[in-house]
Amino acid sequence: MYLGRVTGRLVATTKYEGLEGVPLQLLQPIDEDGEPMGDAIVATAVVPSGPGDFVHWIDGREAALTCPTTFVPVDASIIGIVEQAVSCGRIIGREEA
């Protein structure tokens, strides 16, 4: 399980059979210091989420299992909203107002 921030939504005019109705989100992975890590990825969202949300996500075969139709070609899936994360006594992932 990993942490990330949703940075946008994607719309696909054509989807693989079994992914109809499953939202796609742009996701920026976050490291243990709360900083962006690597490139943004595309993830399915099995929980309601949108731009700006701090989320936890999974990848690999487990990500495909979260979709209504299992074993679809999915590399990453958002499985929850993070209210607070603490690393070494510091709160991470919080956007400053």
N, C-alpha and C positions, 0 to 999 in steps of 0.2 A: 504494500500500500504506500502511496506517495502523496505529497501535498502539491497543490497548484492553485493558480488563479485563472478564472475564466476571463478571457480577453475579448471574446466576440462570439457571434453565432454564424453558422454556415447554412446555406440553403442548397440542396442538391436537386436538380431537375429530374434526375434519374437515380434510383437507389437499387442496390442489390436486393433481391427477393428476401424478405424477412426483416428488412430494415425500414420498411414503410412506417411512418409515424414516429420513428425514433429520432429525437432531436440531435443535431450535431453541433458541438461547441469547439471554439478555439481555446486551447488550454496552455498556459505557460507553467511548466514545472518550477517548483520552488525548492531550494536546498534547506539544510538545517539551520541556516542563518536567516532565512526568510528572503533570500535574494533569488532573482531569476536564474534558472539553471538550464542551459542549452536552448534549443530552438522550440518554438511553440509547436504543439501537435494538435491533431483533430481527435476528439473523443466523443463517444456517444454519451448522452446524459439520461440516466435511468432515474434520476431524481430531478425535480424542478430546480434549475439553476440558470444563471444568466451572467452577463458581463459584470465583473467586479467581485463576484462571489469567490470566497476562499473555500476550496473543496479538497476532498481526498479522492484518489482515483487508483485504479489498478490497470495492469497491462497484461498482455499475453492471452493465453487460452481462457483464463478466468474472466477477462473483459468480455469475451464473446458469450460467456454463460450468463451474463447479467441482462442480456437483451431478451425480449419476449420470445423470439425464436432463437434457440441456442445454436451455437456453432456457425454463426455468420462471420464474414471476414471483418473483424473488429480488432484493432490493436490496443485501444485504451477506452476505459469507461469511467465516467464520474459516478461514484456510488454514495456520496454524502457531502453535506455542507459542514464545514469546520467552524465552530463558534470561537474556539481559542486553542492555540497550540503553544507549548512552552518548550524551549530548548536551552539547557544550561541556565535555567532560571530567568530567561528572557522570553517575553511574549513575541512570537514571530507571525508574519503574515498579515498583520493588521495594517490597513491603509490609514494614513494620517488624514484627518479631516481638514 
